[in-house]
Amino acid sequence: MHTVGDAAEDPARERGSVRPYLDDLPLELWDSDEPAESGPGSPRRSWWRAVLPVAVALVLVGVFVAVLPSLDPSLDDGDSDLPGAAPGSDEPVPSLASIGDNRLLRSGTVLAEVRCELPELGSASERLHAFYTAELRCLERAWKPALNRAGVEFAPVAVDITDAPATACGELPPSGEATGLYCAEDATIYLPRTRTLDAFGLTREAHIATLAHEYGHHVQHLSGILAAANGQLNRYPAGSPPDRELGRRVELQANCFAGVFLASAAGRGSITDDLGHAAVDDFRNWVDSDTHGASETQRRWAARGFRHGDAGHCNTWQAPSEDVA
């Protein structure tokens, strides 16, 4: 398996000042800054528990899941004595190591080269939706063959840009909490038009990078990575350091998956080499966050995927803690 030891030689180039973008995070945990209700082993709020592992990803500040110890002593990564770890459960919980052993993360998961023909980006609903839909079809053409080769059943996902969508994962958080989300329950990426334009304007690389990241969460869902991570949620109190670390592993992997896609598309069609590099660089515009990592860490994982073009190099689950900080 691969860790992030060679990230220093990434191809992403420094371009301009950093825009104050907000972080991405999963919907079902956007309010998990709240203290655990009754101690370390208490369940989290039931409204999102009913939809796990369905909702993930937003382009704003929030919270996700955590690094968890293994129940199998042979796989334990040494964190089993962390404060807040829940006592033994009747249900087997995947270890951090076993999540990293997912079949999609074995070396050789290279995406198909694709030529993306994207229409002109515009603020009108029809033009913005057409832009996202064209990129989505391109993401599918790149990812589907790789998923099939890895033995992962493919399923499509839609994109919805309405400002007040009715999602199967519940209401969107307030606009100050999230720009968009991925909901696996209805297989849809939600990027409400007003929120998205307020966050990104008409900066093409920002829109391209964001949708590719959200699609990365869809890939995590299809491959079972999200289900495995969500199976560990109650082992630590919400908002605790190990809880936040697992969330960073989820989000940084989605960045890396976005970089893998950009590698498959850059230099062909509408995504030129320069635009591909700019989209990779755009991840450094996502604010420093203990739920998603420092902005440079976020960019570094995207650049890693871009450099290698192989999902096997996106194994955040077997990376040391300092590489997901």
Phi, psi and chi 1 to 4 in degrees:
 res  aa     phi    psi   chi1   chi2   chi3   chi4
   1 MET       -  164.3  -63.6  -58.4  167.2      -
   2 HIS  -114.2  144.1  -51.0  -78.8      -      -
   3 THR  -118.8 -169.2   56.7      -      -      -
   4 VAL  -102.0   30.6   79.1      -      -      -
   5 GLY   -66.7  -20.1      -      -      -      -
   6 ASP  -111.7   28.8   55.3   -6.8      -      -
   7 ALA   -74.6  -11.7      -      -      -      -
   8 ALA   -68.4  -21.3      -      -      -      -
   9 GLU   -98.6   31.8  -58.6  173.3   -4.7      -
  10 ASP   -70.0  157.6   64.1   70.5      -      -
  11 PRO   -87.8   -5.9   34.0  -35.9      -      -
  12 ALA   -65.5  140.6      -      -      -      -
  13 ARG  -112.4  148.1  -59.8 -174.7  -79.1 -105.0
  14 GLU   -72.1  129.0  -62.0  -64.9  -34.0      -
  15 ARG  -138.5  102.1  -63.3  171.0 -178.5  -91.6
  16 GLY    73.4 -176.9      -      -      -      -
  17 SER   -79.2  159.5   60.3      -      -      -
  18 VAL   -81.0  126.2  173.6      -      -      -
  19 ARG   -82.5  148.0  -64.0 -171.6  -60.5  -78.9
  20 PRO   -79.2   60.8   31.6  -36.3      -      -
  21 TYR   -71.8  154.6  -73.0  169.0      -      -
  22 LEU   -97.6  160.9  -62.4  174.6      -      -
  23 ASP   -73.5  163.9 -111.0  -14.8      -      -
  24 ASP  -104.2  144.1  155.6  -78.1      -      -
  25 LEU  -163.0  168.2   68.3  137.8      -      -
  26 PRO   -80.0  141.6   20.9  -24.5      -      -
  27 LEU   -60.2  -45.3  170.7   65.5      -      -
  28 GLU   -66.7  -13.0   73.1  -91.3   28.9      -
  29 LEU  -118.9   13.7  -59.5  172.6      -      -
  30 TRP   -63.0  -23.4   73.4  -87.0      -      -
  31 ASP  -105.2   17.3   59.4   -9.1      -      -
  32 SER   -81.8   11.3   62.4      -      -      -
  33 ASP   -66.9  -15.4  -77.6  -40.2      -      -
  34 GLU   -65.1  145.7  -61.3  173.7   -1.9      -
  35 PRO   -63.5  154.1   -7.3   14.4      -      -
  36 ALA   -58.7  142.2      -      -      -      -
  37 GLU   -73.0  -33.0  -64.6  175.6   -5.7      -
  38 SER  -146.1   36.8   59.6      -      -      -
  39 GLY   107.7  177.7      -      -      -      -
  40 PRO   -55.6  -35.5  -24.0   32.7      -      -
  41 GLY   -96.8    9.5      -      -      -      -
  42 SER   -72.8  145.4   62.4      -      -      -
  43 PRO   -70.6  154.6   25.4  -32.9      -      -
  44 ARG   -85.4  179.7  -54.1 -169.6 -174.7 -156.4
  45 ARG   -61.2  133.3  -60.1 -179.5   64.7  175.3
  46 SER   -71.9  -20.2   60.2      -      -      -
  47 TRP   -64.4  -34.6   69.6  -91.1      -      -
  48 TRP   -92.8  -22.0   58.3  -99.2      -      -
  49 ARG   -58.0  -32.1  173.9   66.6   65.1 -171.7
  50 ALA   -68.2  -20.4      -      -      -      -
  51 VAL  -109.9    1.9  -60.1      -      -      -
  52 LEU   -63.7  142.2  -75.8  177.1      -      -
  53 PRO   -97.4   49.5   35.7  -33.6      -      -
  54 VAL   -83.9  -31.6  -61.3      -      -      -
  55 ALA  -111.8  133.0      -      -      -      -
  56 VAL  -152.2  146.4 -148.0      -      -      -
  57 ALA    95.8  127.0      -      -      -      -
  58 LEU  -150.9  162.0  -53.9  156.6      -      -
  59 VAL  -104.6   49.0 -168.8      -      -      -
  60 LEU  -162.4  176.0  -80.1  123.5      -      -
  61 VAL   -63.9  136.8  178.1      -      -      -
  62 GLY   177.7 -160.2      -      -      -      -
  63 VAL  -134.9  156.8 -175.1      -      -      -
  64 PHE  -135.0 -133.8 -164.8   25.5      -      -
  65 VAL  -103.9 -160.0  -77.6      -      -      -
  66 ALA  -145.2  165.0      -      -      -      -
  67 VAL   -73.4  134.0  151.7      -      -      -
  68 LEU  -128.9  147.6  -54.2  167.8      -      -
  69 PRO   -76.9  160.0   29.1  -33.6      -      -
  70 SER   -79.5  147.9  167.7      -      -      -
  71 LEU   -83.0  -14.5  -66.6  179.9      -      -
  72 ASP   -96.8  114.3  180.0  -11.1      -      -
  73 PRO   -55.1  -29.2  -22.6   32.7      -      -
  74 SER   -71.3  -17.9   67.5      -      -      -
  75 LEU  -110.1    0.0  -64.9  175.1      -      -
  76 ASP   -62.3  134.3 -161.5  -23.8      -      -
  77 ASP   -96.0   12.7   59.9    4.3      -      -
  78 GLY    94.7    1.4      -      -      -      -
  79 ASP  -100.5    9.2  -68.2  -26.7      -      -
  80 SER   -66.6  -17.1   57.9      -      -      -
  81 ASP   -98.0    9.4  -66.3  -32.0      -      -
  82 LEU   -61.0  142.7  -76.9  173.5      -      -
  83 PRO   -58.9  140.6  -21.0   30.3      -      -
  84 GLY    93.0   -6.1      -      -      -      -
  85 ALA   -65.3  132.7      -      -      -      -
  86 ALA   -75.3  151.9      -      -      -      -
  87 PRO   -66.1  174.8   21.5  -31.1      -      -
  88 GLY   -52.3  147.2      -      -      -      -
  89 SER  -118.0  156.4  168.9      -      -      -
  90 ASP   -71.3  -24.2  -67.6  -25.2      -      -
  91 GLU   -94.2  134.2  -64.6  -66.6  -31.4      -
  92 PRO   -66.1  135.5   22.8  -31.7      -      -
  93 VAL  -112.4  126.4  178.6      -      -      -
  94 PRO   -60.9  138.0  -19.4   31.1      -      -
  95 SER   -79.9  166.5   66.5      -      -      -
  96 LEU   -58.3  -42.3 -166.1   65.7      -      -
  97 ALA   -63.5  -39.6      -      -      -      -
  98 SER   -71.2  -31.8   66.5      -      -      -
  99 ILE   -62.5  -41.8  -63.6  175.6      -      -
 100 GLY   -68.7  -13.6      -      -      -      -
 101 ASP   -91.9   12.6 -164.4   38.0      -      -
 102 ASN   -55.4  140.6 -174.5  -79.3      -      -
 103 ARG   -59.3  -27.4   54.1 -167.6  167.8  180.0
 104 LEU   -70.5  -22.4 -173.9   64.7      -      -
 105 LEU   -95.4    8.3  -57.6 -179.1      -      -
 106 ARG   -82.0  140.2  -65.3  163.9 -170.0  159.6
 107 SER   -54.5  139.7 -175.0      -      -      -
 108 GLY   113.5    1.7      -      -      -      -
 109 THR   -88.0   77.8  -52.2      -      -      -
 110 VAL   -98.1  135.2  178.3      -      -      -
 111 LEU   -79.5  154.4  -57.6 -163.8      -      -
 112 ALA   -67.1  143.2      -      -      -      -
 113 GLU   -70.3  132.2  -68.6 -173.5   -4.6      -
 114 VAL  -129.4  151.5  -69.3      -      -      -
 115 ARG  -109.8  111.4 -179.0 -178.1 -179.5   88.5
 116 CYS   -95.6  121.4  -59.8      -      -      -
 117 GLU  -106.0  101.1  -61.5  -63.9  -10.7      -
 118 LEU  -101.5  135.7  -54.1  178.8      -      -
 119 PRO   -71.3  170.3   27.9  -34.6      -      -
 120 GLU   -63.0  135.4 -176.6  177.1   -4.4      -
 121 LEU   -78.7  132.8  178.2   62.5      -      -
 122 GLY  -143.6  164.1      -      -      -      -
 123 SER   -83.0  -18.9   58.5      -      -      -
 124 ALA   -63.4  146.3      -      -      -      -
 125 SER   -54.5  -44.6  -64.4      -      -      -
 126 GLU   -63.0  -41.1  -63.0   80.2    4.0      -
 127 ARG   -73.4  -40.5  -69.4  173.7   64.9 -177.8
 128 LEU   -65.5  -43.1 -176.7   60.3      -      -
 129 HIS   -65.2  -39.5 -170.2  -93.5      -      -
 130 ALA   -63.0  -38.8      -      -      -      -
 131 PHE   -63.2  -48.8 -173.3   88.5      -      -
 132 TYR   -64.6  -40.8  -75.8  152.4      -      -
 133 THR   -64.1  -40.9  -59.9      -      -      -
 134 ALA   -64.2  -42.2      -      -      -      -
 135 GLU   -66.7  -37.9 -175.4 -174.7  -12.0      -
 136 LEU   -61.2  -43.3 -163.5   56.6      -      -
 137 ARG   -62.9  -34.9  -61.3  -70.0   83.6   81.0
 138 CYS   -69.1  -42.0 -164.1      -      -      -
 139 LEU   -59.0  -41.6  -78.9  155.3      -      -
 140 GLU   -64.2  -42.9  -70.5  176.9  -14.2      -
 141 ARG   -66.1  -29.4  -72.8 -170.5  -74.1  112.2
 142 ALA   -78.4  -43.6      -      -      -      -
 143 TRP   -84.3  -34.4  -84.8  105.6      -      -
 144 LYS   -56.7  -49.3 -175.7  176.0 -178.9  178.6
 145 PRO   -61.8  -38.0  -21.3   33.8      -      -
 146 ALA   -67.1  -41.4      -      -      -      -
 147 LEU   -64.0  -42.4  -68.6  169.5      -      -
 148 ASN   -61.7  -42.4  -72.3  -18.9      -      -
 149 ARG   -63.7  -31.8  -72.8 -164.9  -54.8  -87.8
 150 ALA   -83.5    1.4      -      -      -      -
 151 GLY    78.5   20.9      -      -      -      -
 152 VAL   -99.9  125.8  175.2      -      -      -
 153 GLU   -69.9  128.0 -176.8  177.1   -4.5      -
 154 PHE   -84.6  145.7  176.5   79.9      -      -
 155 ALA  -144.8  139.7      -      -      -      -
 156 PRO   -75.9  167.8   28.4  -34.7      -      -
 157 VAL  -136.4  148.1   66.0      -      -      -
 158 ALA  -104.2  169.6      -      -      -      -
 159 VAL  -126.3  136.4   61.5      -      -      -
 160 ASP  -126.8  126.3 -173.8  -40.5      -      -
 161 ILE  -113.9   11.0   66.8  166.1      -      -
 162 THR   -64.5  150.3   56.6      -      -      -
 163 ASP   -76.7  -23.8  -80.1  -29.6      -      -
 164 ALA  -132.8   67.6      -      -      -      -
 165 PRO   -73.6  151.0   29.8  -35.6      -      -
 166 ALA   -99.4  107.4      -      -      -      -
 167 THR  -103.1  154.5   87.5      -      -      -
 168 ALA   -73.0   -9.2      -      -      -      -
 169 CYS  -100.2    8.9  -64.1      -      -      -
 170 GLY   101.8 -177.6      -      -      -      -
 171 GLU   -70.4  149.3  -66.2 -176.6    2.5      -
 172 LEU   -66.3  148.5  -93.6   68.9      -      -
 173 PRO   -61.1  166.3  -20.5   32.4      -      -
 174 PRO   -56.8  157.8  -22.1   32.1      -      -
 175 SER   -60.0  -26.9   59.3      -      -      -
 176 GLY   -75.0   -7.8      -      -      -      -
 177 GLU  -107.4  -26.6  -61.0  -73.5  -13.6      -
 178 ALA  -160.8  144.4      -      -      -      -
 179 THR   -92.8  -39.1  -63.8      -      -      -
 180 GLY  -160.2  179.3      -      -      -      -
 181 LEU  -158.3  160.0   66.4   96.4      -      -
 182 TYR  -107.5  129.0  162.5   70.7      -      -
 183 CYS  -122.4  113.1  175.3      -      -      -
 184 ALA   -75.9  -20.7      -      -      -      -
 185 GLU   -61.2  -36.6 -173.8   74.2   -1.0      -
 186 ASP  -117.2   14.1   55.0   16.7      -      -
 187 ALA    50.6   53.8      -      -      -      -
 188 THR  -139.4  139.5  -58.6      -      -      -
 189 ILE   -97.5  123.5  -67.3  168.8      -      -
 190 TYR  -104.3  118.8  -68.5   93.6      -      -
 191 LEU  -130.8   79.1  -68.7  169.4      -      -
 192 PRO   -52.7  132.3  -27.1   36.5      -      -
 193 ARG   -55.8  -50.4  173.6  177.7  167.0  -87.0
 194 THR   -63.7  -44.7  -61.8      -      -      -
 195 ARG   -62.7  -43.0  -62.1 -173.6 -172.9 -163.0
 196 THR   -65.3  -44.7  -56.7      -      -      -
 197 LEU   -68.4  -35.8  -67.7  174.4      -      -
 198 ASP   -61.9  -36.5  -75.0  -12.2      -      -
 199 ALA   -78.7  -41.1      -      -      -      -
 200 PHE  -116.4  -13.5  -52.9  134.5      -      -
 201 GLY    60.3 -135.7      -      -      -      -
 202 LEU  -114.5   34.0  -65.8  176.9      -      -
 203 THR   -77.3  107.7  -55.1      -      -      -
 204 ARG   -59.6  -43.6  -62.3  179.0   79.3 -150.5
 205 GLU   -63.4  -32.3   59.3  -95.6   29.2      -
 206 ALA   -67.0  -43.4      -      -      -      -
 207 HIS   -66.6  -41.8  -70.2  -87.6      -      -
 208 ILE   -63.4  -46.6  -70.5  170.3      -      -
 209 ALA   -64.8  -40.8      -      -      -      -
 210 THR   -65.2  -46.2  -62.1      -      -      -
 211 LEU   -65.5  -37.8 -173.5   61.4      -      -
 212 ALA   -64.5  -36.8      -      -      -      -
 213 HIS   -65.6  -47.0  171.0   96.2      -      -
 214 GLU   -60.8  -37.8  -58.6  -61.7  -20.8      -
 215 TYR   -66.1  -31.0 -162.3   90.1      -      -
 216 GLY   -59.2  -35.7      -      -      -      -
 217 HIS   -67.7  -34.5  -73.7  -56.7      -      -
 218 HIS   -63.2  -41.8 -178.6   56.9      -      -
 219 VAL   -62.3  -41.9  171.3      -      -      -
 220 GLN   -60.4  -39.9  -71.0  173.7  -41.9      -
 221 HIS   -65.8  -48.4  170.1   64.8      -      -
 222 LEU   -60.9  -36.8  -66.1  177.1      -      -
 223 SER   -83.2   -7.7   62.1      -      -      -
 224 GLY    89.8    0.7      -      -      -      -
 225 ILE   -64.6  -43.3  -68.7  170.8      -      -
 226 LEU   -65.0  -42.2  -74.8 -176.2      -      -
 227 ALA   -60.5  -41.1      -      -      -      -
 228 ALA   -65.5  -42.3      -      -      -      -
 229 ALA   -67.3  -43.2      -      -      -      -
 230 ASN   -66.7  -25.6  -77.6  -34.5      -      -
 231 GLY   -65.6  -13.4      -      -      -      -
 232 GLN  -103.2   -0.3  -56.6 -173.2   44.8      -
 233 LEU   -55.0  -43.2  -77.1  173.3      -      -
 234 ASN   -79.6    3.8  -77.3  -26.1      -      -
 235 ARG   -81.2  -12.5  -58.8 -162.3   64.3 -166.0
 236 TYR  -136.3  152.8  -65.0  106.0      -      -
 237 PRO   -66.7  145.9   -0.6    4.3      -      -
 238 ALA   -58.2  134.3      -      -      -      -
 239 GLY    83.1   -1.7      -      -      -      -
 240 SER   -74.2  160.8   65.1      -      -      -
 241 PRO   -54.2  -45.8  -30.1   38.2      -      -
 242 PRO   -67.7  -31.6   21.2  -32.4      -      -
 243 ASP   -61.1  -45.7 -176.4   73.1      -      -
 244 ARG   -67.1  -35.7  -63.6  -64.4  178.0   88.7
 245 GLU   -66.1  -40.8 -174.9  174.8  -38.6      -
 246 LEU   -64.2  -36.7 -177.1   53.6      -      -
 247 GLY   -60.1  -41.0      -      -      -      -
 248 ARG   -64.0  -37.5  -66.6 -165.1  -63.5  -88.1
 249 ARG   -63.0  -38.7  -68.2 -179.8 -170.6  -86.9
 250 VAL   -64.6  -51.3  170.8      -      -      -
 251 GLU   -68.7  -41.4  -64.8  -63.0  -22.7      -
 252 LEU   -67.8  -31.3  -67.6  169.1      -      -
 253 GLN   -65.6  -39.2 -176.7  173.1   65.7      -
 254 ALA   -63.0  -36.2      -      -      -      -
 255 ASN   -60.6  -45.5  -74.4   12.0      -      -
 256 CYS   -64.0  -42.1 -172.2      -      -      -
 257 PHE   -61.0  -37.0  -76.7  169.5      -      -
 258 ALA   -62.6  -41.3      -      -      -      -
 259 GLY   -63.7  -38.1      -      -      -      -
 260 VAL   -61.2  -43.7  171.4      -      -      -
 261 PHE   -62.2  -45.3  162.6   71.3      -      -
 262 LEU   -61.3  -33.8  -69.8  166.6      -      -
 263 ALA   -64.1  -34.7      -      -      -      -
 264 SER   -76.2  -19.0   76.8      -      -      -
 265 ALA  -110.0  -23.7      -      -      -      -
 266 ALA   -64.7  137.5      -      -      -      -
 267 GLY    89.5    2.5      -      -      -      -
 268 ARG  -133.3  134.7  -71.1  172.5  -71.7  -80.6
 269 GLY    66.2 -139.8      -      -      -      -
 270 SER   -73.5  -24.4  -59.9      -      -      -
 271 ILE   -92.2   90.2  -58.2 -179.0      -      -
 272 THR   -70.8  171.6   62.3      -      -      -
 273 ASP   -57.6  -45.5  -79.3  -32.6      -      -
 274 ASP   -62.9  -41.4  -76.8  -14.0      -      -
 275 LEU   -68.8  -36.7 -176.3   55.2      -      -
 276 GLY   -63.1  -44.6      -      -      -      -
 277 HIS   -63.9  -40.3  -79.6   90.8      -      -
 278 ALA   -64.0  -37.5      -      -      -      -
 279 ALA   -67.0  -38.7      -      -      -      -
 280 VAL   -63.2  -47.2  169.8      -      -      -
 281 ASP   -60.9  -28.0  -94.2  -11.1      -      -
 282 ASP   -62.1  -22.4 -166.4   76.1      -      -
 283 PHE   -67.0  -18.0  -76.2   97.5      -      -
 284 ARG   -77.4   -8.0   68.1 -176.6  171.1   87.1
 285 ASN   -85.3   -3.0  -65.7  -36.1      -      -
 286 TRP   -86.3  128.2  -64.8   20.9      -      -
 287 VAL   -61.8  154.0  -62.4      -      -      -
 288 ASP   -56.7  136.7  -69.3  -12.6      -      -
 289 SER  -155.6  137.5  165.3      -      -      -
 290 ASP   -77.9   -4.2   64.2   -5.9      -      -
 291 THR   -97.7  -16.2   62.9      -      -      -
 292 HIS  -130.9   -9.2  -67.1   71.3      -      -
 293 GLY   100.0  166.0      -      -      -      -
 294 ALA   -61.9  152.1      -      -      -      -
 295 SER   -57.5  -38.7   58.1      -      -      -
 296 GLU   -69.1  -33.4 -174.4   54.6   33.7      -
 297 THR   -64.9  -40.4  -57.3      -      -      -
 298 GLN   -62.5  -43.2  -64.5 -178.7   57.4      -
 299 ARG   -67.6  -38.6  171.5 -175.7  164.6  -84.5
 300 ARG   -62.4  -39.3 -173.9  164.5   60.0 -113.6
 301 TRP   -70.1  -36.3  -83.3   97.4      -      -
 302 ALA   -63.9  -41.7      -      -      -      -
 303 ALA   -65.6  -34.4      -      -      -      -
 304 ARG   -62.3  -47.0  178.9  179.6  175.2   83.6
 305 GLY   -61.9  -38.7      -      -      -      -
 306 PHE   -66.2  -41.9 -172.9   78.7      -      -
 307 ARG   -67.0  -43.7 -179.7  175.1   64.0 -103.4
 308 HIS   -89.4  -29.3  -67.7  -71.0      -      -
 309 GLY    62.8   27.5      -      -      -      -
 310 ASP  -140.1  121.8 -176.1  -19.9      -      -
 311 ALA   -61.6  -20.0      -      -      -      -
 312 GLY   -63.5  -18.9      -      -      -      -
 313 HIS   -90.7    7.2  -73.4  -98.6      -      -
 314 CYS  -105.4   31.0  -64.2      -      -      -
 315 ASN   -85.3   76.1 -159.2  -23.9      -      -
 316 THR   -64.5  -19.5   56.5      -      -      -
 317 TRP   -71.9  -22.1  -51.5  100.5      -      -
 318 GLN  -112.2   13.0  -64.3 -176.6   -5.0      -
 319 ALA   -85.5  146.8      -      -      -      -
 320 PRO   -64.6  157.3   20.9  -30.2      -      -
 321 SER   -57.2  -36.0  -67.3      -      -      -
 322 GLU   -66.8  -20.3   58.8  -93.3   26.3      -
 323 ASP   -87.0   -2.8  -75.4  -20.1      -      -
 324 VAL  -124.3   30.0  -66.1      -      -      -
 325 ALA  -100.7      -      -      -      -      -
